[in-house]
Amino acid sequence: MTILAHLSDLHLIERRHFRRGALDRSRLALLSVGTPLDAEARIAATKSALAEARRLGAEHVVLTGDLTEDGRDEQFEVLAEVLADSGIAAERITIVPGNHDGYSEPGTYARALAGPLASYRGTSAPGACTVLEDAIIKPISTMLEGQWIVRAGGLVRPDDVHSIRRLANDTVSRTRALVIAQHHPLGSPAWAGLEWFDGVENGRALHDLLLERTRLHVLHGHVHARATRNLCGREHAQVFCTASVRDQHQTLRLYKAEDCTLRELGAPTLQPVGSVNTSHTPLLAATPVFA
């Protein structure tokens, strides 16, 4: 059994964002509408969620996009600092970008992976794949760089679908749950007419692949709410979304990968006062949850 932790939508901002020019400050305020521009609070929320994942014995942590508020270099430096401070080894963390991470100039996220986030390239760069005892983590980017901030759309790239299919056919995945980490959900927005603004192009191709392969699963973010989807009445769910860390509400989801299937773990079992979990044994009651 392999335990995975899932976080999303951190929306980290740089500590000195107030030193931006007037136009940049207005853009940041618009992107953060309804949420205080408090860099330290967002950092603290992310650190708390990572600490909880570590305490509960997660063997791998997946962060599914909108790592920053608008993809500036300084914000990726904050992310690198937070991840390093977590004490979780870089090879046990996978990150993928979201639409917010592409609102800066094109190439910023790639520059971050080559710079402050270089330790996470092995698990997170294009083409990366992490093989665990009972799961394989495959990150894909649905980010569209350089789009206007009024658009939150994404794209499932055909090359990524082909690589997922090849991986699903590989012998390494035959005894493991194959977990795709991406930011955008597979479906269209609930409101008609919002497809271009908030939908994901070519999502159907990956959806159809999930219908073919029961051991294929998707972890995503973007909608800032917990959601679980069963496809065509199948016994186990294949698509999972978690809430936003920025919103600080039920931000951490944990799953067990076992028998080629990913299932959510139930509420954590509290530690006795004064006890310390020095191992990576999950302190959890393994109760599957289905939608």
N, C-alpha and C positions, 0 to 999 in steps of 0.2 A: 504493500500500500504506500502511495506517495501523497503527501499533504501539500496542497497549493493554496497560497493566499492571493487574493485579488483586490487591488485598489485601482481607483480611477479618478480622473478630473481633479488633479491637485491645484491647478491654476496658480502656481507659485509666481510671485512678483519680486522684483529686486527691492532691497531695503530702502534705497534712495530714489525711489520712483518719483518722489515729489520734486526732484531736480530736473525732470524732463521739461522740454519746451511746452508751451501752452497747448499746441495741437496734439502732441503725444499724450499729454495728461488727459485731455478730453477723450481721446480714443480709449485709453486705459479705463477711464471711468465708465464709458459706454459698454465696454466688454465686461465690466464687473458690476453692472447695474444690479442693485438689490443686495450687494455684498460689500462690506467695508473694505477699503483699500489698506488692509492691515497685513503687511508682509510677515511680521513675527507671528501673528495668529495662524496664518496659513502654513508657515513653517512648523509651528508647534503641532498643528493638526496632523500634518504628514508624519512628523517624527513619532507622534503618539500611535498612529495606525501601524507604522513599521515596527515599533516596539511591541505592539500587541501581536503582530504576526510572528515575531521572533519568540515571544513568550509562549505562544501556543504551538510552537514547534513546526512551523511551516518550513518545508524543505526547499520551496522555491516561491518567489514573490513575483507576481505579474502586475505591471502598471500599464493600464490600457488608455493612455493618451490624455491630451490636454494637460500635459505636465506643467506647462507655463501658461500665463495669461495671454501673451502676444508674441512669444517666440524670440525674445531678445537674448543676446549673448549673456547678459548679466543674470537673466532668469535661469538659464541652463547651468550657470555656475552655482546658483543657489541650490538647484536640484542636485548637482554633484556633491555639494557640501552635505545636504540632508541625507543622501544615500550613504555617503561615507560614514557619517556620524551614527547611522543605524547599527553598525557592527555586523551587518549581514554581508557575507562575502559577495563580491561582484558577480561571480559565476552562478550565484543563486538568485539573481534578479534579472528579469526581462522587462524592458521598457519599449513602448511604441509611441509614435507621435499622434496627436489629434489635430483637428482643424485649427485650434488656437495656436499650436506650435508652428504653424505655417503662415501666420499673419505678418511676420517680419519679411525681410528680403529673402529670396530663394537661396537655398544652400546653408541657411543658418543651422538647421538641425544636423545636417551632415558635418558641418564645422564643429558642432558640439560633440558629436560622436568621435571626432578625430582629436578633440581637445579635452575639456574637463570631464566628459563622459566616456573617455577612451577605454576605461576599465570594463565597460559594459558592452563593448563592440562584439565580443565573442558570443553573447547571448541575444543581442538586440540589433545588430547591423543587418542590412539587406542580405538575405541568403542564410542567416544564422539559424541554428536549430539546436535545442538543448535536449539531450536524451537522458531521462531519469529512469529509475527502476520500473515504474509503472505508467509513465507518461512521457510524451514528447511535446515540447513547447516550440511552436513555430510562430514567430512574430511577422506580421505584415503591416505595411504602412498604407492607410487609406487617406493620408493627408494630401491635400492639393495646395501646393505652395503658391504664395503670392496672390491669393484671392482676396477680394474685399471683405472687410470684417462683417458686413451685413450678410455674407453667405457662409454657411456652416457645412456645406456639402463635402462629400468624399468620393473615393473611387476604389473599387476592388479591381486591381489590375489583372488582366488576363494571364500575364506571366506568373503572378502569384498563385492563381488558381491551378495552372499547370504544375507548378512546383509542389503544391499541396497534394495534387493527384499522384504525382510521382512518389512523394513521401508515403502516401497512404498505401501504395502498391509495394513499397520496400519491405523487406523482411524485418527490419528493425521496428516497424510499427505494428506488426501483426499481433504482438502480445502486450501492446501498450495503448492507452488512450491518447489520441492525437488531438492536441489542444492548440487552436489558432488564437493568437492574441492580436486584436485589432481595436481601433477606436470606435468606428461607426457600426451601428446595427446593420443587419442584413436587409430589413424591410424598408418600406417607404414611410414617410411621415403620416400620421393619422389624418391630418388636415389636407384636403385636396388643394392642389396648387402650390404646395410647399416642396415638391420634389427637388426642384433645382436649388432652392435655398438651403434645405436641410436633409436632403436624401443622399443615398449612396449609389453611384452608377455601377452597374454590373454586379450588384449584390445578388441578383438571381442566380448567377453562375455558381457562386459559393453555396447558396441555399440548396440548389439542386445536388451539389456534391454531398452535402450533409444528408440528403435524402437517400443517397446511394450507400453511404458509409455510416453505420451506427456508431462506430468508435470515434468518429470525428466530432469535435466540439468547438464552440466559439466562446471566448470571453471578450466582452466589449464594454465600452462606457458610453459617453456622449449624452445620454438622456437624463443623467443625474438622478436615477431612481433604480431600485432593485427590480429586476425582472428575470423570469425563468420561462423558457419556451420548450415545450415538447413538440416534435414535428410529426404530423400525421398520426397522432394517438400512440406514439411509441411509449414503451414503459418508462424509459429514462429520458430526462431532459438533455438537450444538446446545446442550448444557447443560454448564456448567463450574462447578466449586466449587474453592475454594482453602483451604489450611489456615489455622489461626489464627495471627495475628501474636503474640498473647499467649503461645502455646505455643512460638514461635520455632523452628518446624520447617518448612522448605520453604514459606515464607510467600508468596513472590512467583511469580505466573504471568504470562507474557507471551504475547500473541496477535498475529497479523497479520490484518487485515481486508483482503480482496482478492477481487474477483469475487463480491461479495455473500456471502462466506463468511468465518467466523471460524475460524482454525486456530491451535493452540498452536505457539509457537516453541520450538526445542530449547534445549539447554544453552548458556549464554553463552560466547562466545569471549573468553578472557582477554586483557587489554591487555598489551603489552610493559611491562616495568618502566620507570617514569619517564615513560610516555606519558600524555597527558591528552586525554580526549574532549571537545573544546570545541563540537562540533556536536550535533545531535539525531539523528545517524545511528546506528541500532541496531548494537551490537557483538554480533551474534547469528548463529548458524548456523540457518538457517530449515528446521528439520526437523519436519514435522507429527507430532503424537502423537495416536493414536486409542485409544479404549477399546473 
